[in-house]
Amino acid sequence: MQLYIGNKNYSSWSMRPWVMLTHANIAFDEVLLRFDSMEPGSAFKTAINKINPVGKVPCLVDDGLVVWDTLAIAEYAAEKFPDKKLWPQDTRQRARARSVCAEMHSGFTALRSACMMNIEASLPDIGALVLRDQAGVRADVARIETIFSELLSQHGGPFLFGSQFSIPDAYFAPVCMRFKTYGLSQRADINAYIERVRAAKGVAQWIAAALVEDDFRDFEEPYRLKR
């Protein structure tokens, strides 16, 4: 399989399947298409348009099959590698896991717009201003804290559905990166979970690679002029 991704420092959607596959020891070839611009005709768009009909990363290619949505990639991997137990095994827990992943997939637009993923940066002062001024972000943060605390309490941690890192943890990993970069939570239980996610094998490898990237993309950097 080949997984097409964008810059690890910025590409939150790319992070999800890469972390999931890496943590589960599922072999794949990474194809990194570095961001240069999101405009039609850019090198990035030209390259990804040859692979993915919607022109976005991530995109999984397996023996000619192209899968280009993160939830579709997660479901495909879970069916192809059932021994990896990527979803919780209990039917009710699996339904809940799919629900929170779908909520992440379609929601939290205020947080995603105001606090773009930027792993290398440390912007707690920006986070404080965003939380002060944007009610939508405050609501998104509160909802995410509720999801985390309820699941951790119900399943005993250390991850959202118990002892095993699963698709929901991979799916919320970019949110954990945002919370860390912008200092969005003051809750000890939430920050402890975030640190456990950051230390998980797939996530730690992604972070390490993000930190050594040299690219500075101004369209991904609303709050800085340089690294």
C-alpha positions in Angstrom: 0.0 0.0 0.0 1.0 3.6 -0.6 -0.2 6.4 1.6 0.0 9.9 0.1 0.4 12.6 2.7 1.3 16.3 3.1 3.7 18.1 5.4 3.7 16.4 8.8 3.9 19.8 10.6 0.7 21.0 9.1 -1.4 18.2 7.6 -3.8 17.1 10.3 -5.9 14.9 8.0 -2.7 13.1 6.8 -1.7 12.5 10.4 -4.8 10.3 11.2 -4.2 7.3 8.8 -0.4 7.5 9.0 -0.5 7.3 12.8 -3.2 4.5 12.7 -1.2 2.3 10.3 2.2 3.0 11.9 1.0 2.3 15.4 -0.6 -1.0 14.3 2.5 -2.1 12.5 0.7 -2.2 9.1 3.2 -1.9 6.3 2.9 0.9 3.8 5.0 3.2 1.7 4.8 6.8 2.6 4.6 9.2 -0.4 5.1 12.8 0.9 3.9 15.5 -1.3 5.2 18.7 0.2 2.9 21.7 0.3 3.9 24.6 -1.9 0.4 26.1 -2.6 -3.2 25.0 -2.7 -3.8 26.8 -5.9 -4.6 24.9 -9.1 -1.4 24.2 -11.0 0.8 24.2 -8.0 3.3 21.3 -7.7 1.3 19.8 -4.8 -2.0 20.0 -6.6 -0.6 18.7 -9.9 0.9 15.7 -8.1 -2.1 14.7 -6.0 -4.6 15.3 -8.8 -2.9 12.4 -10.7 -3.8 10.1 -7.8 -6.9 11.4 -6.0 -9.9 12.7 -7.9 -10.7 15.3 -5.2 -7.1 16.6 -5.1 -6.5 16.2 -1.4 -4.4 14.2 1.0 -4.4 11.7 2.6 -5.0 9.1 -0.1 -4.4 5.4 0.2 -3.6 3.3 -2.8 -3.7 -0.5 -2.6 -3.2 -2.6 -5.7 -4.9 0.0 -7.9 -7.7 0.8 -5.4 -7.7 4.5 -4.4 -9.3 5.4 -1.0 -9.2 9.1 -0.3 -11.3 9.8 2.8 -9.9 9.4 6.3 -12.9 7.5 7.6 -13.0 5.3 4.5 -9.2 4.6 4.9 -9.8 3.6 8.6 -12.7 1.3 7.6 -10.7 -0.2 4.8 -7.7 -0.9 7.0 -9.9 -2.3 9.8 -11.5 -4.8 7.3 -8.2 -5.7 5.6 -6.4 -6.3 8.8 -9.0 -7.6 11.3 -6.3 -9.1 13.5 -5.1 -5.5 14.3 -8.4 -4.7 16.1 -8.3 -1.1 15.0 -11.8 -0.5 16.2 -13.0 -1.5 19.7 -14.2 -5.1 19.6 -17.4 -4.6 21.6 -20.4 -3.7 19.3 -21.6 -0.9 21.5 -18.2 0.6 22.1 -17.5 0.3 18.3 -20.7 2.3 17.6 -19.6 5.0 20.1 -16.1 5.1 18.6 -17.5 5.6 15.1 -19.9 8.3 16.4 -17.1 10.4 17.9 -14.9 9.9 14.9 -17.8 11.1 12.6 -18.3 14.1 14.9 -14.6 15.0 14.5 -14.8 14.4 10.8 -17.7 16.9 10.2 -17.4 19.2 13.2 -15.3 21.5 15.3 -14.9 23.9 12.4 -14.3 26.9 14.7 -11.3 25.2 16.4 -9.9 24.0 13.1 -10.2 27.4 11.5 -8.7 29.4 14.3 -6.1 27.0 15.5 -4.5 25.3 12.5 -2.3 22.3 13.3 1.3 23.5 13.7 3.2 20.9 15.7 6.5 22.8 15.7 5.0 26.0 17.1 4.3 27.0 20.6 1.5 29.6 20.7 -0.2 29.6 24.1 -0.6 33.4 24.0 -2.5 33.1 20.7 -4.6 30.3 22.2 -5.6 32.5 25.1 -6.7 35.3 22.8 -8.7 32.9 20.6 -10.4 31.4 23.7 -11.2 34.9 24.9 -12.6 36.2 21.7 -14.2 33.2 19.9 -17.2 31.6 21.5 -17.2 28.9 18.8 -13.7 27.8 19.8 -14.7 27.8 23.5 -17.6 25.5 22.7 -15.5 23.2 20.6 -12.9 22.9 23.3 -15.5 22.2 25.9 -17.1 19.5 23.8 -13.8 17.8 23.1 -12.9 17.9 26.8 -16.3 16.2 27.5 -15.7 13.5 24.9 -12.2 12.8 26.3 -13.3 12.8 30.0 -16.4 10.6 29.5 -14.6 8.0 27.4 -11.6 7.9 29.7 -13.8 7.5 32.7 -16.0 4.9 31.1 -13.2 2.7 29.8 -10.5 3.3 32.3 -7.9 4.6 30.0 -5.1 5.2 29.2 -6.7 5.6 25.8 -10.2 6.6 24.8 -11.5 3.0 24.6 -9.2 1.3 27.2 -5.8 -0.1 27.1 -5.3 -0.3 23.3 -4.6 2.7 21.1 -7.4 2.6 18.5 -8.8 4.6 15.6 -10.5 7.2 17.8 -7.1 8.0 19.4 -5.5 8.4 16.0 -8.5 10.5 14.8 -8.2 12.9 17.7 -4.4 13.0 17.6 -4.3 16.2 15.5 -6.7 17.8 18.1 -4.2 16.8 20.8 -1.5 18.6 18.8 -3.7 21.8 18.6 -4.4 21.7 22.3 -0.7 21.4 23.0 0.4 24.1 20.6 -2.2 26.7 21.7 -2.5 25.7 25.4 -6.2 25.2 25.0 -7.0 23.1 28.1 -6.3 23.8 31.8 -7.6 20.4 32.9 -5.0 18.0 34.3 -6.9 14.9 33.1 -7.1 16.2 29.6 -3.5 17.3 29.4 -2.4 13.9 30.8 -4.3 12.1 28.0 -2.8 14.4 25.4 0.7 13.6 26.7 -0.1 9.8 26.5 -1.2 10.3 22.9 1.9 12.2 22.1 4.0 9.4 23.5 2.2 6.6 21.6 4.5 5.0 19.0 2.9 6.3 15.8 2.2 9.7 17.1 5.7 10.1 18.5 7.2 9.2 15.2 5.0 11.7 13.3 5.9 14.5 15.8 9.7 13.7 15.4 9.4 14.0 11.7 7.3 17.2 11.9 9.9 18.9 14.1 12.7 18.4 11.5 10.8 19.6 8.5 12.3 22.8 7.1 9.3 24.1 5.2 7.6 27.3 6.3 4.3 27.8 4.5 2.8 31.2 5.1 -0.7 30.0 4.1 -0.5 27.6 7.0 0.9 30.2 9.4 -1.7 32.9 10.4 0.3 33.9 13.5 4.0 33.8 12.6 6.3 35.3 9.9 9.0 32.6 10.4 9.9 29.5 12.3 
